[in-house]
Amino acid sequence: MPTNDKSTGEVLRPEGSDRTVSQVQRVSLKDFIKRRGLATSVKAVIPAAGLGTRFLPYTKAQPKEMIPLVDKPAIQFVVEEAVVSGMREILIVTGRTKRAIEDHFDTNVELDNHLEKSGRPTALEDLKALMSAARIMYVRQPSPLGLGDAVLRAAPFVGDEPFGVLLGDDITVDPPCSAVLKAAHERLGGSAIALQQVPRDQIGRYGMAVGKEVEPGIIRLEDMIEKPTPAQVRSTLATIGRYVLTPEIFTRLRATEPGKGGEIQLTDGIRSLIKKEDVYGVLYRGRRFDVGDKVGWLAANLELAMEREDLRDGLKEVLDRIRKKA
């Protein structure tokens, strides 16, 4: 079974394997699950009710979470991360026009029969392994009333235990960010939030975290501001879409006043949580793709495709042609 190095939060190699846990998203998930066995699990919440307006017109009738990364929808990467991080019970918070997400993680007898007859029975092997390893449930957010409202809808599912939150706009690998946060939570207690340093002129696109470093890469948070104005900037530590939260966050969110557009912001709930208990920011040093941004999505497709032997040579030829024309 894989273990977490509790002194650093790094994800170690499974016993008897030369693969790190973070590499599961580039190898057979079925093989990895067999090697790994069943780790101690916490629940995970994946908010997926957003409108995805940055990717219109694609998202007019398609969930933004189903946008492809090479040949796999973004949300499958997120669910895979949850599973390999020890979060096998998963609640996806959906909205209208999101039925395709449920269909993706359901069986399709007609397709299975077609693949069997056409000699491609293993084409969906990793997805089937994921579906057998995870227990996925759904709840609908009737109106887009903010990330905090979406997380609140998971309260009956979570109960009185810590839980992970994974946002679909962020894909993390090498190592999976949720595994790093889970290890930090188990060692330090309290909530753990993923942070990355960003240029000062970009901090206004993110939630900003302020605090004091208590050990290398670990910051005890003192405040958070959602998308700060230039006058509010006090840090270049940006929150990215990964959290491990204690159930106290639900009490804090229920007491949070709606802000602009009637939305309840998760950041405001965490600001209140900081006054009640320790909340740690964990500097994430792995690879992260912002697939909610068009350039970030294109970069993710190129980088992930270049790691595949069946695509690398052909893609290199295409890129060479593009460079010569530029």
HUKA-V742540 format. One record per backbone hydrogen bond with DSSP energy under -0.5 kcal/mol. CO is the residue of the C=O (numbers start at 1). NH is the residue of the N-H. Records with the same first field share a line. If there is no record, write none. Layout:
CO->NH  NH
This chain:
3->12
4->6
5->8  9
10->5  12
12->21
14->17
19->14
20->23
21->24
22->25  174
23->26
24->27
28->32
29->33
30->34
31->35
32->36
33->37
37->39
42->89
43->164
44->91
45->47  166
46->93
47->168
52->55
53->56
55->58  59
57->60
58->61  62
63->66
64->67
65->75
67->74
68->70
69->71  72
72->69
73->76  77
74->78
75->79
76->80
77->81
78->82
79->83
80->84
81->85
82->87
83->86
86->42
88->90  135
89->44
90->92  137
91->46  93
92->94  139
93->48
94->141
95->98
98->101  102
99->103
100->104
101->105
103->106
108->112
109->113
110->114
111->115
112->116
113->117
114->118
115->120
116->119
120->123
122->125
124->128
125->129
126->130
127->131
128->132
129->133
130->134
134->136
135->90
137->92
139->94
140->142
143->145
145->264
146->150
147->151
148->152
149->153
151->154
152->155
154->158
155->159
162->43
163->245
164->45
165->243
167->170
169->291  292
171->289
173->287
176->179  180
177->181
178->182
179->183
180->184
181->185
182->186
183->187
184->188
185->189
191->280
192->244
193->282
194->240
195->284
196->238
199->202  203
200->203
202->205
203->206
206->227  228
207->239
208->225
209->237
210->222  223
212->220
215->218
217->283
218->214  215
219->221  281
220->212
223->210
225->208  227  228
229->232  233
230->233
236->198  238
237->209
238->196
239->207
240->242
241->167
242->194
243->165
244->192
245->163
246->249
247->250  251
248->252
249->253
250->254
251->255
253->256
259->262
260->263
263->259  265
264->148  149
265->269
266->270
267->271
268->272
269->273
270->274
271->275
272->275
273->276  277
278->191
279->221
280->193
281->219  283
282->195  284
283->285
287->173
289->171  291
290->293
293->297
294->298
295->299
296->300
297->301
298->302
299->303
300->304
301->305
302->306
303->307
304->307
305->308
307->309
308->311  312
309->313
311->315
312->316
313->317
314->318
315->319
316->320
317->321
318->322
319->323
320->324
321->325
322->326
